[in-house]
């Protein structure tokens, strides 16, 4: 492959928010960038997703206008059922405009995709080849593209077998709920023996992410609306009054799946959900993926064109992302394993930890800052 000319410097497969963010972050740096994605990218139904304030800063730098539709989170209330202890995190305490934002993923994805249109190559990748000289992809229309560096942002369809997997035996019941006493700007994370139950403010409703045992999910989805809402109230409590409406119910299996090495092959880097799929607790999945994209963009901007994709550059990316990736993956995994049970001793320890976070501002800010900006806590 070394005798062929390069078609581009960086070839990105996958045009979701992470792949599009990377392409936008490289605009104007002098590198030839192409993003391969089928013309139509479907995101079925309404999918509210949480963005940290750090992610908002990233998206603002990229010129995203969809943020105007986002609902800000000013307060996060964390508690556990059947035990004492709670933590309250506020935007005033963290000195930020908002702790996070809730936005429809399809709106964000469409906004970013429209902005990256000049770099967009229509097609579906049917074959990948890499060696020390180049990366080459073949599209379903027969087109072959040769690049110095291949970036896989295809949401988990990447090559290689260096995967770690933990199946939690849980599913998330997602939907939109309306309640009698909504509290503007407050997000709720309540840990139950079956897993966390999150309510995120979304316009005049809440986006529900209710973790349940996977075997219980079909029966919950099959309940009529009033029966479902009664079950939800019994798990969440009465802080928001009665739940009066639910829509867009669906079930999603939950697991942890991540590449132990984000370097998939020669001249190939994996980012976003193609590199790691996390449990939704603490809402870190897309935020971690956006940090992947921005760190990679900074590295590519600082690397001479002829060195792109070489082993030294790949190693630098792996080192650069190591702390944030492993700390965030470890945190979400630990939260689920520690909080998704009804052990009495652990329940007491959890309550003590929540109370300590609430009573010790520096500890609370340390934790919150890493949720906002990542393990390196850089804006």
C-alpha positions as CSV (number, residue, x, y, z in Angstrom):
1,X,0.0,0.0,0.0
2,X,3.0,2.3,0.4
3,X,3.1,3.1,-3.4
4,X,-0.3,4.7,-3.4
5,X,-1.1,8.4,-2.9
6,X,-3.1,9.4,0.2
7,X,-6.6,10.6,-0.3
8,X,-6.7,12.3,3.1
9,X,-4.7,12.7,6.3
10,X,-7.4,11.6,8.8
11,X,-10.4,9.4,7.9
12,X,-13.2,9.1,10.4
13,X,-15.8,6.4,10.2
14,X,-19.0,7.2,11.9
15,X,-20.8,10.5,11.8
16,X,-22.5,10.6,15.2
17,X,-21.8,13.4,17.8
18,X,-18.3,12.1,18.6
19,X,-17.1,11.6,15.0
20,X,-18.6,14.9,13.9
21,X,-17.1,16.7,16.8
22,X,-13.6,15.4,15.9
23,X,-14.0,16.5,12.3
24,X,-15.2,20.0,13.4
25,X,-12.3,20.3,15.9
26,X,-9.8,19.6,13.1
27,X,-11.3,22.2,10.7
28,X,-8.9,24.9,9.7
29,X,-5.7,23.1,10.9
30,X,-4.4,22.3,7.5
31,X,-5.1,18.6,7.6
32,X,-7.2,16.9,5.0
33,X,-10.1,15.2,6.9
34,X,-12.9,13.0,5.6
35,X,-15.8,11.5,7.5
36,X,-17.6,8.4,6.1
37,X,-21.2,8.0,7.1
38,X,-24.3,6.7,5.3
39,X,-26.5,9.6,4.1
40,X,-29.3,8.8,6.6
41,X,-28.4,8.2,10.2
42,X,-31.4,7.2,12.2
43,X,-31.9,7.8,15.9
44,X,-35.2,6.2,16.7
45,X,-37.5,8.2,18.9
46,X,-36.8,10.9,21.4
47,X,-33.6,10.3,23.3
48,X,-32.8,12.8,26.0
49,X,-29.2,12.7,27.0
50,X,-27.2,14.5,29.7
51,X,-24.3,16.8,28.7
52,X,-21.9,18.1,31.4
53,X,-20.9,21.7,31.5
54,X,-17.5,20.7,30.2
55,X,-19.2,19.1,27.2
56,X,-21.2,22.3,26.6
57,X,-17.9,24.2,26.5
58,X,-16.6,21.8,23.9
59,X,-19.7,22.0,21.7
60,X,-19.8,25.8,22.0
61,X,-16.2,25.9,20.6
62,X,-17.4,23.8,17.7
63,X,-20.3,26.2,17.0
64,X,-23.2,23.9,17.9
65,X,-26.5,25.8,17.9
66,X,-28.6,22.9,19.2
67,X,-27.5,23.8,22.7
68,X,-30.2,26.5,22.6
69,X,-32.8,23.7,23.0
70,X,-31.1,22.1,26.0
71,X,-32.6,22.2,29.5
72,X,-30.1,23.3,32.2
73,X,-29.4,21.3,35.4
74,X,-28.8,23.7,38.3
75,X,-28.9,21.1,41.1
76,X,-28.3,17.3,41.5
77,X,-29.9,15.5,44.4
78,X,-28.3,12.1,45.2
79,X,-29.9,9.7,47.7
80,X,-30.5,6.0,48.4
81,X,-33.7,4.2,49.1
82,X,-34.1,2.4,52.5
83,X,-31.2,4.3,54.1
84,X,-29.9,7.6,55.3
85,X,-27.6,10.0,53.6
86,X,-27.9,12.4,50.7
87,X,-25.8,14.8,48.7
88,X,-26.8,18.0,47.1
89,X,-24.6,19.5,44.4
90,X,-25.4,23.0,43.0
91,X,-24.2,25.1,40.2
92,X,-23.6,28.0,42.6
93,X,-21.3,25.7,44.7
94,X,-19.3,24.8,41.6
95,X,-19.4,28.4,40.2
96,X,-20.7,27.3,36.8
97,X,-23.8,28.5,34.8
98,X,-25.2,25.0,35.1
99,X,-23.9,21.6,36.2
100,X,-25.2,20.0,33.0
101,X,-27.8,20.1,30.3
102,X,-30.4,17.7,28.9
103,X,-30.8,17.6,25.1
104,X,-32.5,15.4,22.5
105,X,-29.6,13.3,21.0
106,X,-31.2,13.4,17.6
107,X,-31.2,17.2,17.6
108,X,-27.6,17.4,18.7
109,X,-26.5,14.8,16.1
110,X,-28.3,16.5,13.3
111,X,-26.8,19.9,14.2
112,X,-23.2,18.6,14.2
113,X,-23.7,16.5,11.1
114,X,-24.9,19.5,9.2
115,X,-21.9,21.5,10.2
116,X,-19.5,18.8,9.1
117,X,-21.1,18.4,5.7
118,X,-18.1,19.6,3.7
119,X,-16.0,16.7,5.0
120,X,-18.8,14.1,4.6
121,X,-18.3,11.2,2.3
122,X,-21.5,9.2,1.8
123,X,-21.1,5.5,2.1
124,X,-21.0,2.4,4.3
125,X,-17.6,0.9,5.2
126,X,-17.5,-2.8,4.1
127,X,-13.8,-3.4,4.5
128,X,-10.8,-2.0,6.4
129,X,-7.1,-2.7,5.8
130,X,-4.3,-1.3,7.8
131,X,-0.5,-1.7,7.9
132,X,2.5,0.4,8.8
133,X,2.2,2.5,5.7
134,X,-1.5,3.5,5.5
135,X,-5.1,2.7,6.4
136,X,-7.5,1.9,3.5
137,X,-11.3,1.5,3.7
138,X,-13.6,0.3,1.0
139,X,-17.2,1.6,0.8
140,X,-20.3,-0.2,-0.4
141,X,-20.2,1.7,-3.6
142,X,-16.7,0.4,-4.4
143,X,-14.8,3.6,-3.5
144,X,-11.5,3.1,-1.7
145,X,-10.1,5.8,0.6
146,X,-6.5,5.8,1.8
147,X,-5.5,7.8,4.9
148,X,-2.5,8.3,7.2
149,X,-4.8,7.7,10.2
150,X,-8.1,5.9,10.6
151,X,-10.4,6.9,13.5
152,X,-13.3,4.6,14.3
153,X,-16.2,6.5,15.8
154,X,-18.8,4.0,14.6
155,X,-20.6,3.3,17.9
156,X,-19.2,-0.1,18.6
157,X,-18.7,-1.7,15.2
158,X,-15.0,-1.5,15.3
159,X,-12.4,-4.2,14.6
160,X,-10.2,-6.0,17.0
161,X,-10.7,-8.3,20.0
162,X,-9.2,-6.5,23.0
163,X,-12.5,-6.0,24.7
164,X,-13.5,-6.2,28.4
165,X,-17.1,-6.9,29.2
166,X,-19.3,-6.8,32.3
167,X,-22.9,-7.7,32.0
168,X,-24.8,-6.2,34.9
169,X,-28.0,-8.2,34.3
170,X,-29.9,-5.0,34.3
171,X,-32.0,-3.0,31.8
172,X,-32.9,0.7,31.8
173,X,-36.5,1.6,31.4
174,X,-36.4,5.0,29.7
175,X,-39.2,7.4,28.9
176,X,-40.6,10.9,29.6
177,X,-42.7,11.5,32.8
178,X,-44.7,14.3,34.1
179,X,-45.3,14.9,37.8
180,X,-47.4,17.2,40.1
181,X,-44.6,19.1,41.8
182,X,-41.7,19.4,39.3
183,X,-38.7,21.3,40.6
184,X,-37.1,23.4,37.8
185,X,-33.5,22.6,37.0
186,X,-33.2,19.7,39.6
187,X,-31.9,16.3,38.5
188,X,-32.5,13.3,40.8
189,X,-30.3,10.2,41.2
190,X,-31.8,7.7,43.6
191,X,-30.0,4.4,44.2
192,X,-32.2,1.4,44.8
193,X,-31.3,-2.3,45.4
194,X,-32.0,-3.0,41.7
195,X,-29.9,0.0,40.5
196,X,-30.1,3.8,40.1
197,X,-33.2,5.6,39.2
198,X,-32.5,9.0,37.5
199,X,-34.9,11.8,36.6
200,X,-33.4,14.6,34.5
201,X,-35.3,17.8,33.8
202,X,-36.3,18.0,30.1
203,X,-38.5,21.0,29.2
204,X,-41.6,20.7,31.4
205,X,-41.1,17.0,32.0
206,X,-38.4,14.6,33.3
207,X,-36.3,12.1,31.3
208,X,-36.5,8.8,33.2
209,X,-33.7,6.3,33.4
210,X,-34.9,3.5,35.7
211,X,-32.5,0.6,36.2
212,X,-34.2,-2.7,36.9
213,X,-33.3,-6.4,36.8
214,X,-33.3,-7.4,33.2
215,X,-35.9,-10.1,33.9
216,X,-38.3,-7.5,35.3
217,X,-38.1,-5.1,32.4
218,X,-40.7,-6.8,30.1
219,X,-43.4,-6.9,32.8
220,X,-42.8,-3.2,33.6
221,X,-43.1,-2.2,30.0
222,X,-46.3,-4.2,29.7
223,X,-48.0,-2.4,32.6
224,X,-50.7,0.1,31.7
225,X,-49.8,3.7,32.4
226,X,-51.4,4.1,35.8
227,X,-49.9,0.9,37.1
228,X,-46.5,1.8,35.8
229,X,-46.6,5.2,37.5
230,X,-47.6,3.7,40.8
231,X,-44.6,1.4,40.6
232,X,-42.4,4.3,39.8
233,X,-43.7,6.3,42.7
234,X,-43.0,3.4,45.1
235,X,-39.4,3.4,44.0
236,X,-38.7,7.1,43.8
237,X,-40.8,8.4,46.7
238,X,-43.0,11.5,47.1
239,X,-40.6,14.4,46.6
240,X,-42.2,15.3,43.3
241,X,-45.8,14.5,44.2
242,X,-47.7,12.1,42.1
243,X,-46.4,11.0,38.7
244,X,-49.3,11.7,36.3
245,X,-48.0,10.8,32.8
246,X,-45.5,8.7,31.0
247,X,-44.6,8.4,27.3
248,X,-42.0,7.0,25.0
249,X,-41.3,4.0,27.2
250,X,-38.6,1.6,26.1
251,X,-36.1,-0.8,27.5
252,X,-32.3,-0.9,27.0
253,X,-30.0,-3.6,28.2
254,X,-27.1,-2.3,30.4
255,X,-23.5,-3.5,30.3
256,X,-20.0,-2.2,30.4
257,X,-18.0,-2.9,27.3
258,X,-14.7,-1.2,26.6
259,X,-11.5,-1.6,24.6
260,X,-8.6,-2.2,26.9
261,X,-6.5,-0.5,24.3
262,X,-8.0,2.4,22.2
263,X,-5.4,1.5,19.5
264,X,-7.3,-1.1,17.4
265,X,-4.6,-1.8,14.8
266,X,-1.8,-0.1,12.9
267,X,-2.7,3.5,12.2
268,X,-6.1,3.1,13.9
269,X,-7.6,4.8,16.9
270,X,-11.0,4.1,18.4
271,X,-13.1,6.9,20.1
272,X,-16.5,7.3,21.8
273,X,-18.9,4.4,22.0
274,X,-16.7,2.5,19.6
275,X,-14.1,2.5,22.4
276,X,-16.3,2.2,25.5
277,X,-20.0,1.7,26.3
278,X,-20.8,2.7,29.9
279,X,-23.7,2.2,32.3
280,X,-25.7,5.4,32.2
281,X,-25.2,6.1,36.0
282,X,-23.8,9.6,36.4
283,X,-24.4,10.2,32.6
284,X,-20.8,10.0,31.5
285,X,-20.9,8.1,28.2
286,X,-21.2,10.9,25.6
287,X,-19.2,13.3,27.8
288,X,-16.3,10.8,27.8
289,X,-16.5,10.4,24.1
290,X,-16.4,14.1,23.4
291,X,-13.3,14.3,25.5
292,X,-11.8,11.5,23.4
293,X,-12.4,13.6,20.3
294,X,-11.0,16.8,21.7
295,X,-7.9,15.2,23.1
296,X,-7.3,13.5,19.8
297,X,-7.8,16.7,17.9
298,X,-5.3,18.6,20.0
299,X,-2.7,15.8,19.4
300,X,-3.3,15.7,15.7
301,X,-3.0,19.5,15.4
302,X,0.4,19.3,17.2
303,X,1.7,16.3,15.1
304,X,3.5,16.9,11.8
305,X,1.5,15.5,8.8
306,X,4.1,12.9,7.9
307,X,4.0,11.5,11.5
308,X,0.2,11.0,11.6
309,X,-0.7,7.4,12.4
310,X,2.8,6.3,13.3
311,X,3.3,4.2,16.4
312,X,4.7,7.0,18.4
313,X,1.7,9.2,17.8
314,X,-0.7,6.3,18.6
315,X,1.2,5.6,21.9
316,X,0.9,9.3,22.8
317,X,-2.9,9.2,22.4
318,X,-3.2,6.1,24.5
319,X,-1.2,7.7,27.3
320,X,-3.1,11.0,27.0
321,X,-6.5,9.3,27.4
322,X,-5.5,6.7,29.9
323,X,-6.3,8.4,33.1
324,X,-9.6,9.9,32.1
325,X,-10.8,6.7,30.4
326,X,-9.9,4.3,33.1
327,X,-11.0,6.6,36.0
328,X,-14.4,7.2,34.4
329,X,-15.0,3.6,33.5
330,X,-13.9,2.5,37.0
331,X,-16.1,5.1,38.7
332,X,-19.3,4.1,36.9
333,X,-18.6,0.4,37.3
334,X,-17.9,0.9,41.1
335,X,-21.0,2.9,41.6
336,X,-23.2,0.2,40.1
337,X,-21.5,-2.7,42.0
338,X,-21.5,-0.8,45.4
339,X,-25.0,0.7,45.2
340,X,-27.0,-2.0,43.3
341,X,-27.6,-4.3,46.3
342,X,-29.5,-4.4,49.6
343,X,-26.6,-5.3,51.9
344,X,-27.1,-3.7,55.3
345,X,-23.4,-2.9,55.9
346,X,-23.0,-1.4,52.5
347,X,-26.2,0.5,52.9
348,X,-24.8,2.1,56.1
349,X,-21.4,2.8,54.4
350,X,-23.2,4.3,51.4
351,X,-25.2,6.6,53.6
352,X,-22.1,7.7,55.5
353,X,-20.3,8.5,52.2
354,X,-23.2,10.5,50.8
355,X,-23.5,12.4,54.1
356,X,-19.8,13.1,54.1
357,X,-19.9,14.5,50.6
358,X,-22.7,16.8,51.7
359,X,-20.9,18.0,54.8
360,X,-17.4,18.4,53.3
361,X,-17.5,21.0,50.5
362,X,-14.0,20.3,49.2
363,X,-14.7,16.6,48.8
364,X,-18.1,17.3,47.1
365,X,-16.4,19.8,44.7
366,X,-13.6,17.4,43.9
367,X,-16.1,14.7,42.9
368,X,-18.4,17.1,41.0
369,X,-15.5,18.7,39.1
370,X,-14.5,15.4,37.8
371,X,-18.0,14.6,36.7
372,X,-18.1,18.0,34.9
373,X,-14.6,18.0,33.3
374,X,-13.3,14.4,33.5
375,X,-10.6,12.8,35.6
376,X,-8.0,15.5,34.7
377,X,-10.5,18.1,35.7
378,X,-9.5,20.5,33.0
379,X,-12.2,22.8,31.4
